[in-house]
């Protein structure tokens, strides 16, 4: 059994910088869990604490039912794969893969057998005599993975192992990682800043921000049911469009006021989120995925919610086209920004339009908004409003 249990884990560096703030997380035996979040959120620090490369300030780490806080890395039965490969340049591929077995005094015949078994799995057999300098980036990464695999550890820890590869090779290596995990069944904790990587690799994803765990769930759960504004704005590519708004009751109807725009909230949304009926005057954050925006068509209803904007950029991606624009209302900051230019760039909204749509950079366009697909969050707490089903399940009506 190789369940990993992280309990009340905190890490405060000298000077008072808080990297981890009371993190509770359980990784099931055989699970592939991805830690994701913006730069500086604490994900690599969490991985290093599990590995024993950093000591926690508070809390415990258990592997296979045993607390390992006081154990050195080599005694934790883990294997780590780093971003920079960390191969020994003077050793060939076979020697690099065999190194950990050699220093643990594994019999020579067993070393040879295990190296060749893993090399066959990773298609490295023709490269066993080569030095790292004679390998491509993808080959070096496979060697780094092979070096970890030959140890047959309880847990794999991977710290952005694909970030140095080109885009095409990253896609191929993601498929390879999924296949290897299915074959080995080894508990894996994988750190990445790339949420597309997280969505394609993880059985579950743990989202971190400023050292605090925001949400843990399957890729589909995080995408469809984000628990707060941060997760909503971070998970998804392109990101969810967010705006400050206000709820107003008008008789039996509910209006959404976004900047100078007033739109009726669809009845389907009110049935799904009944609390919105009772929040007149309440400030909210409303979110729309790019697919909920499109070009206004000639047959669209005259009352359909719409905005007129200038296309700042148009991304043609073959089977889809994205229109980026600055919306005519206030956009919340999901992640703290460091300068004014960065804030403007991250305030962009995205509309996913038909791939053959005649839209050009600088063009004035009118977009329709499908509010039936809208997400709603409390402006003060950032928490998502509970749907009727979840409200009945946990008793929480208002965030």
Protein Blocks (a to p, Z undefined) as FASTA:
>chain_A
ZZdcdehiacddehiiafbghiaddddehiacdddddehilmmmmmmmmnopaccfbdcd
deehiafklpcfklnopacddfklopafkbcfklmmmmmmmmnopafklmmmmmmmmmmm
nopmmmmmpcfklpcfklmmmmmmmmmmmnopabdcdehkllmpcfklmmmmmmmmmmmm
mmnopacddddfblklmmmmpmbdcddeehiafbgcdfklmmmmcfbfklmmmgocdddd
ddddddddehjbccddehjbccdddfklmmmmmmlmmmghiacdddddfklgccddfkbc
fklccdddddfbdcdehjaccdddddfbdcddfbdcfbfklmmmmmpccddddfklccde
hiacdddddfklpccddfklopacddfklmmmnopabZZ
